Amino acid sequence: MDDSNRRTGSAGSLASLELLAYERIKESIITLAFPPQSPIVEVQLAERLGISKTPLRAALMQLEREGLVESVPYKGSRVAPITAKQIAQLYQLREAIEVYAVRTGLPLFTDSDFEVLEQILKQQEQVVSIQDYEAANVLDRQFHRYPVERLENPYITELFGNILDHRRRLRHVLARASADPSVVIVSPNHWLRLAAFRARDTDAVVRNIMEAIQHGRRAADAAEKAGVFESSQLAGSR
């Protein structure tokens, strides 16, 4: 069996029921069906998922390793909060991985790679036109993940995937607080990045990445100051 799919401490090492629980709970956390800091009642959640508490606990342990769930002494588990400090730390890792992926991988890109990225952006524009912002969010994740996956390093890909999960949750929060969610979900700079990819201008791609990361950090700082990350606000807007 491929070692990348069964590494200890990774989601790929979970058994089928554990993986089912993991995926469903993670999606609920990312999309704010389970808001930050909301309690996780194991009995109710196991019943809802149709599984026993054993695979549920394995899923929660994995989500805790990924920073989406946290244990509270004598109280059980809850959804992890979002803070600007957490986002800043995750984006430090994001910067290191994305820049490394570009500097290492761009010289090896072919026209077919550029075509894949272009199709992702075109699909994103299509789903935004019908206001399917969740689909746009997923496509945005694919656009960012593609150069990293081309490295064919499962350890980097897994780590970067976790960063993008946190970023996607942040974008759900920001979109919920915005009068125009498309402003949060869709970045016109992606087309500029693709143009730099096609020109094989590594420095321009890196500048584009850095600008996007700085924008994301500023948005997180502003959201925290405005109280957007407060669980009461997020729960009340469901």
N, C-alpha and C positions, 0 to 999 in steps of 0.2 A: 504494500500500500504506500502511496505517495506520502513521504514524511511531512510535506508541507500541509497536508490535510489532517494530520493526526498529532500535531505537536502538543505536548502537555502545556496547559495554560492558555490554549487558543480555542476559539469557538469551534474549529474543525475537529477538536478532540471529543466533542460532546456526542452522546448517543442520540438516536433519532428523536425520542420524546423530549430529551433535554434540549436538543437543537430547536425543536418546534416551539417549546416554551421560550427559549432564548430569543428567537426571531420575533415572536409575537409581542413579547414584553418590550424588547428593544424598539420595535416600531411604534408601540404605544408611547414610549418615553420620548422618542424623537419628534413625533407628531403632536405631542402635548396632550394626548388622551390621558396620560399620567403626568400631571404637571410637576415641575421641580418641587422637591421637598414633600410631596404627597406620600402618605404611608402605604406600604405594600402589605396587605393582609394575606398571609400565605393560604389560609383555609379557603377564603373566598376566591382568590386567584386560581388556586388549583382546581376548584370546582368549575370555575368559568372556562378554564382551558381543557377540562376533562382529563386531568392527569393526577397522579398522586403527588405528595409533597416532596418525595425524593428527587425526581427529575426537576421539579420546580426549584428546589434549593440549589441544584447544580447549575441551573440557568442563572439564578440570582448571583451565585458566586462568580460566574464568568462576567456578568454585567458589572459586578463590583470591581473586578480586576480592570475592566475597561473604563471605569470612572463614571458610569451611568447610574449606579446604585450604590448606596452606602449603608453600612450597618450602624444602628443606634443601640448602644448598650441597654439591655433590659427592655428594649422596645421592638426589636426586630429590624426590618429593613425599610428604607424609604428611597424615593427617587432623589438622586444627587442634585444639589442646587447648581445654578449657573452663576459664575462671578466673572468680572472683568479680568481678575488675576488669573483664573483658570484658563480663560480664552487666550490671554497673552502667553501663558506657558505652552499651550497647545500650538499656538501659531509660531512660536520659536521652532518647534519641531517641524511644523508644516514648511516653514521657510527652508530649513536645512534639507528636507527631503525633496521638495519641488525643485529647488535650485540644483541640487545634485542630479536629479533625474534629467533636467534639461541639459546641463553641462556634459553629462555622460552619454545621454541617449540621443540628443538632437543630431549629432553627426551621422548616426546610423538610420535616421528616419528616411523613409521613401515617400514617393507621391501617394501611395496607398494609405500611409499613416495620416498625411494631411487631409486626405479625402474622408477618412473616418472622423476626424475632428470637425471637419466642415459639416458633415451630415448630422453630427450631434447638435451643433449650433442651429442648423436649419430646423431640426425636429423641435428644439427648444422654442424657437420662434413660433412654430405652429401651435404648440400646446399653450403657449402664453396667449396667443390670439383667441383661444377659447377659454381663457382664464383657468386653465388646469395648472395651478401653481405647484402642486405637489409633483406632478410629472416633470415640470420644468426644473424643480429642485433635484430630482433624481438624475436628470440629464446633465445638470451642472456638475453633479458628483462624478458622472462618467467622464466629462471633459477633463476635470482635474486629475482623475485617477489614471487616465489612459497613458500619459508619459511615464508614470511611476510603474505601471504594470509592464511596460515595455522593457524595464530593467530585468524582468524575470527573476526578481529576488523576492521570494514569498515572505520573508521576514519584514522587509521594508514595506511591501504591499499591505500586509496585515496591519502594521503600525499606522500607515497612512490612512487606511480604511477607518480605523478608530477615530483618527483626527477628523476625518470628513463626517463621521456620525455626529460628533459633538458640534461641528460647524453646521450641519443640517438642522440640528435641534435649535441652535442659536438663530438661524435664519427663520425658522418657524416662529420663534418668539418675536423677532423684529418685524416679520411680516404681519403678525397679528396686531402689533402696535402701530402699523402704518396704514394710512388711508389708501395707499396704492401698493399692494404687495409685490407687484411686478418690479418696482424699483429696488426692492430688497433681493429678489430672486434672480433677476436677469442683469448681467453686466455687459454693457456695450464694449468694454475693454477686451472681452474674449475674442472678438473679431480682430482687434489689433494684435492680440497675442498670436492668433492663427497666421496673420500676415507676417509677423516676425518669425514664426516657425518656418513658413514657406521660404522666406528669405535666408533662412539658416543664420539669423542674427541672434546669436545666443545672448549677447549683452542686452538687447532690446527685450527679449523674452524675460530675462531675469528682472529687469526694471519693471516690467508689467506685473510680474509676480509680487515684487516688493511693494508696489503701489497698492495692489489688491489687499495684501496682508495688512498694510498700514491703515487702509480704509476700514477693514474689518475690525481692527483693534480700536480705532476711534469710535466706530459704531457701538461696540461692546461697552466702552467707557461711558458713552453718552446714555446708553440704555440703563446702565447700572445707576447713574446719577439721577435718572428720571424715575427710578423705581420699577422699571419694566420687568426686572427679574424677580420681583416679589411674587411668591407663590399665590398669594391671595388675588392678585391682579390676573394672573394666568388662569387660575381655576375659575374665576368669575367670568372670564370671557369665553368659556367653552360653549 
